[in-house]
Amino acid sequence: MGSSTIALVAAVAGVAGTLLAPVLAQRSNAKTQKAEFERQQQAAHAQWQVEQQREELITRRTCYIEANAANRRYRIQLMNYLWHVRRGEVTDALRADLEVARQAHHSAFAEVQMVASPDVLGELDVMAKALSEGYRRTKCLEEGTPDPDDSFEVIEQYLQWIWDRWKAMRNVMRADLGVHNSPPGPPSPGAA
């Protein structure tokens, strides 16, 4: 090969390099931009997931607080009502107060069912059934048709057991929210 051929090949390679340089640079730049875009998308998705988890925790916490308060109010109202039944002093105002507490409990229970963890939901179910049973037994006593072996004292003990169950439910809620200094678990189920 002569020097003119070498010069021609060098010139063609130079021109081709000059022409291809912007195309190759553009491709490289596109790859870099695509990688950067994917990295930003992953970071945005990770941030979105963190925000979702945070919002879910706040929602659960709010519902747990409302359910916790409603359970306490309902049980306290049941205790007060039971004492008035014992004294024969039940009034329409007391009945209305009990019904307000009962409805608030039902409302809070319905809301928390949508967000509670399975462990908390199990405790909530136990608590709802226990409060319902306490209400039924108290109303039966008021009407003069108590269950066999039921009395003021027996129902009062049952409502005290509900208080102990409430503490267990509260501990499960706290653990579900990540509060690690919760007291130990629930009392034995045969304590009714």
N, C-alpha and C positions, 0 to 999 in steps of 0.2 A: 504494500500500500504506500502510495506516494504521499508526500507532504501536503499536497492539495486535498487529497481525500481525507487525510487526518484533520486538516483545517476545516473541511466541510463538515465532517462528523462532529467536530468540536463546536462549530458554529450552530449546527442543528441541535446538539445537546444543550448548548447555551440558550438558544431561542426557546426550545422546549422547556427547559428549566424555568426560564423567565415567564413563559406562558402558564406553566403548571403551578408555579409557586403560589399565586393567589388562590387557586382552586384547592391546593393541598392545605394552605393556611386556613381557608374558610372551613374545610372539612374538620380540621383539628379544632378550630374554634367552636364549631357546632357540637362536636363531641364533648368539649369542655363545658359548654353551656348546658348541654343535656344532662351531664353528670351533676352540675351545680343545681339545676332545676329539680332533679330527682332527690338530691340531698335536702333541698329546701322543702320539698313535698313531704319527705319522711320526717323532717323536723316539725313541720306544721301538723302532721298527723299525730306525732307523738305528743305534741303540746295539746292538741284537741282531746286526745285520750286522757291526759292528765286533768284537763278542765272538766271533762265528763265525769271522771271518777270523783273529783272534788265536788261537783254539783250533786251527784248521787249521794255522797256522804252527807252533805248539808241537808238534802231532802230527807234522807233517812233519819238524821239526827232530829230535825224539826218534827217529823212524824212520831218518833219515839218519845220525844218530850211531851207532845200533845196526848199520846196514848197513855203515857205514864201518869200524867196529871189527871186525865179523865178516869183512869182506873182508881186512883187514890180518892178522887172526889166521890165517885160512885160508891165505893166501899165505905167511906166515912158517912155518906148520906144514908146508906143502909144501916150502919150502926146506930146513928141518931134515930132513924125511923123505928128500928127494933126497940130502942129504949122507950120511945113514945107509945109503941104498941103495948109494951109491958105495963106502962102506967095508965093505959086506956085514954091517952091524950092525942090521938091522931086527928089532925085537922086537914081540911082541904088544902091549906097552904103547905103543910108538910108533904102531902101526897104530890102536890105540884112540884115542890123542890126535889123530891125523889125522882119524879118523872123527867125533870130537866137534866138531872145528873145521869140518869139512865140513857136518855137520848144523846147527850154529849158523849157518853161512853160508846154508844153504837156508832156515832159519826166518826169519832177518832179511830175506832177499831176498823171501820170500813176503809178509811184513808190509809192507815198503816199497813193493812193487808197487801196493798199494791206495791210496797217498797221493802217490806221486811225480809230479812234473810230467813232461810228455812228454820234455823234454830230459834230465832226470835218469834217467828210465826207459830211455832209449836208452843212456846210459852204463852203467847197471846191467846191462842185457842184454849189452853187450860184455864187461863185467867177469865176469859169471856164466859166459858161454861160454868166456872165456879161462881162468878158474880150472878149469872142468870139463876143458878141453883139457890144462891143466898137470897135473891129477890123472891123467888117462888116460895121458899120455905118461910120467909118473913111474912109474905102476904097470906099464906095459908094460916099461919099463927094468928095474924090479925083477924082473919075471917072465922076463927074458931075451928078450923079443920086442919090442925097440924098433922104432919106425917107421924106414924107410930114412933113413939119414943122421942119425938121432937119437943123441945121446950125452949124457953127464952135462953137458958144457960147453954143448951146444946147448939142452938143457932149462933149464939154469941161466940162459942168456941170455933164454930165453922168459919165465921167471919174473921176471927183471929188467924185461923189457918190461911185464909185468903191473903191476909197481910203478909204472912211468911212467904207465900207463893209470889206475891207482888215483889218482895225483895229478890227472890230468885230470878224473876222475869227482868227486873231492873239490871241485875248483874249480867244476864245474857245480852241485854241491849248494850250495856257498857262495853262488854267484850267485843261485840259486833262492830262497835264504833272505834275500836282500837284503844280503849281506855284500859291499860294493863294493870292498874292497881285495884281491880274489882275484888270484892270479898269472894269466898268460895261459893260453890254451886248451891242448887236448890235443896230444900229439905226432902226427906224420903216421901214417896207418894202415898204411903199408908197413914200419913199423919192426919187425915181428915177425921 
